[in-house]
Amino acid sequence: MPGRAELQDGYERIEVRYKERSDGATLTCTTDEPALVDALHGWFEAQLSDHRDHAEAGH
């Protein structure tokens, strides 16, 4: 999975916020480290590709 190794090594430097929605939930992940931002993008893009029918891209 793209970004997996980087996210395993850097997860403590990523802030994750969860928000309930009427149609599910929203996760917001933030970090100041460009390599972790790239890893998050790669991982979520792969998730969207694998689970396209049940996921939507954030804004």
N, C-alpha and C positions, 0 to 999 in steps of 0.2 A: 504494500500500500504506500503510495507516495507520501513523504513527510513523516512516516511513522517513527523512524529512528530519531529524527530531530525532535519530534514531539515527546517521545519517551524521555529523552535527555533533558529537555527544557520545560517540561510541564509546570514546574514550580514558578516559572517566570511568565506564565500566561494567566490572565484573569478571565474567568468564565462566569458570565451572568446568565441566569435562567429566568424567563418570564412566561407565565401562563398566558394563553390566548384562548379565545372561544373555539378556535379550530385546531388547537394543539399547543405548541410552545415555541419560543424563540430562544436560541442560545446566542450570546454575544461573546466572542473571544477577543481579547486585546493583549498586546505586548508591544514593547518598545524595540524589540530586536528584529531587524529586517529578515534574518534567516528563519526565525520562527513564524513571522508573517507569511513568508513564502511557503513554509511547511504546512501551515494551517490552510492556505489557499489550495495547495496541491491535494491535501487530504480531503477537504470538503468537496473539491471538484470531482475527485474519484468517488466519493460517497454519492454525489448527485448522479453521476454516471451509472453507478451500480444500482441505485435505488430510485431511479428517475420518477417512477409512478407515485412514490410516497414522500418525496422531498421537494423543496423549492429553494431557490437561491435567495439569500438575503439581499438587502439593499444597503 
